[in-house]
Amino acid sequence: MAKTIRELTADLLAAPSACKEVKEAAQNYLDAAGKEGEAAAAKAYVAELEADIMPIDGLISFAGSDMGAKVFGADGAKNILAHAKERKAAGAKYCDCPACAACEALLDQKDKILK
């Protein structure tokens, strides 16, 4: 059974890899549900989801960089790079960390969010 938008938003809020901005947009969206500002909050939420999801090529580039090694550690960056390359070869468009996975699932329901 597919998760609801509310459940996916909860997943995003709980994801350690989610940035502050997307968490704020997610919480604002939840807080506005059923209220006058819901449409504006939904539009802002979708815009933030689109801005924050990491394309697979961006992940490959970052994981293969010096900054990626600093953030993930040398071995971590190497493992993430290999994983990202495997995902790209399998046709993935985005990173599959918990935050990006939630963003992708939410963007698949973009029309429902923007209702």
C-alpha positions as CSV (number, residue, x, y, z in Angstrom):
1,M,0.0,0.0,0.0
2,A,1.4,3.4,-1.0
3,K,2.2,5.9,1.7
4,T,0.1,9.0,2.1
5,I,1.5,12.5,1.6
6,R,1.3,13.0,5.4
7,E,3.3,9.7,6.0
8,L,5.9,10.7,3.4
9,T,6.2,14.1,4.9
10,A,6.8,12.5,8.3
11,D,9.5,10.4,6.7
12,L,11.1,13.5,5.3
13,L,11.0,15.3,8.6
14,A,12.6,12.4,10.3
15,A,15.4,12.0,7.7
16,P,18.8,13.0,9.1
17,S,19.9,13.9,5.6
18,A,17.1,16.4,5.0
19,C,18.2,20.1,5.1
20,K,16.7,22.7,7.3
21,E,14.8,24.4,4.5
22,V,12.9,21.4,3.3
23,K,12.0,20.5,6.9
24,E,10.6,24.0,7.4
25,A,8.6,23.8,4.2
26,A,7.3,20.3,5.1
27,Q,6.3,21.5,8.6
28,N,4.7,24.6,7.2
29,Y,2.7,22.5,4.7
30,L,1.5,20.2,7.5
31,D,0.6,23.2,9.7
32,A,-1.4,24.8,6.9
33,A,-3.4,21.7,6.0
34,G,-7.1,22.6,5.8
35,K,-6.4,26.3,6.5
36,E,-6.5,29.4,4.4
37,G,-2.7,29.3,3.6
38,E,-2.7,25.7,2.4
39,A,-2.3,26.5,-1.3
40,A,0.7,28.8,-0.7
41,A,2.3,26.4,1.7
42,A,1.8,23.5,-0.8
43,K,3.4,25.6,-3.6
44,A,6.4,26.5,-1.4
45,Y,6.7,22.9,-0.3
46,V,6.8,21.5,-3.9
47,A,9.3,24.2,-4.9
48,E,11.6,23.2,-2.0
49,L,11.3,19.5,-2.7
50,E,12.3,20.2,-6.3
51,A,15.2,22.4,-5.2
52,D,16.6,19.9,-2.6
53,I,16.4,16.5,-4.3
54,M,19.8,15.4,-5.3
55,P,20.1,14.3,-9.0
56,I,22.2,11.1,-9.3
57,D,24.8,12.9,-11.4
58,G,25.2,15.6,-8.6
59,L,25.7,12.8,-6.0
60,I,28.3,11.2,-8.2
61,S,30.1,14.4,-8.6
62,F,30.0,15.3,-4.9
63,A,30.9,11.8,-3.7
64,G,33.9,11.8,-6.0
65,S,35.2,15.2,-4.9
66,D,37.5,16.3,-2.1
67,M,34.5,17.9,-0.3
68,G,32.7,14.6,-0.6
69,A,35.6,12.8,1.1
70,K,35.6,15.5,3.9
71,V,31.9,15.1,4.5
72,F,31.6,11.3,4.2
73,G,35.1,10.2,5.0
74,A,37.4,8.7,2.3
75,D,35.9,5.2,2.6
76,G,32.3,6.5,2.9
77,A,32.7,8.7,-0.2
78,K,34.1,5.7,-2.1
79,N,31.2,3.5,-1.1
80,I,28.6,6.2,-1.9
81,L,30.2,6.9,-5.2
82,A,30.1,3.2,-6.1
83,H,26.5,2.9,-5.0
84,A,25.5,6.0,-6.9
85,K,27.2,4.8,-10.1
86,E,25.3,1.4,-9.7
87,R,22.0,3.3,-9.3
88,K,22.7,5.4,-12.3
89,A,23.5,2.4,-14.4
90,A,20.2,0.9,-13.3
91,G,18.3,4.0,-14.4
92,A,17.9,5.9,-11.2
93,K,17.5,9.7,-11.5
94,Y,18.1,10.7,-7.9
95,C,20.0,9.9,-4.7
96,D,18.3,7.3,-2.5
97,C,19.2,8.7,0.9
98,P,16.1,8.9,3.2
99,A,15.6,12.6,2.4
100,C,15.9,12.2,-1.4
101,A,13.8,9.0,-1.4
102,A,11.0,10.9,0.5
103,C,11.3,13.9,-1.9
104,E,11.1,11.7,-4.9
105,A,8.0,9.9,-3.6
106,L,6.4,13.2,-2.7
107,L,7.2,14.7,-6.1
108,D,5.5,11.7,-7.6
109,Q,2.4,13.0,-5.9
110,K,3.0,16.7,-6.7
111,D,-0.4,17.1,-8.3
112,K,-2.2,15.9,-5.2
113,I,-0.1,18.2,-3.0
114,L,-0.9,21.2,-5.2
115,K,-4.7,20.3,-5.4
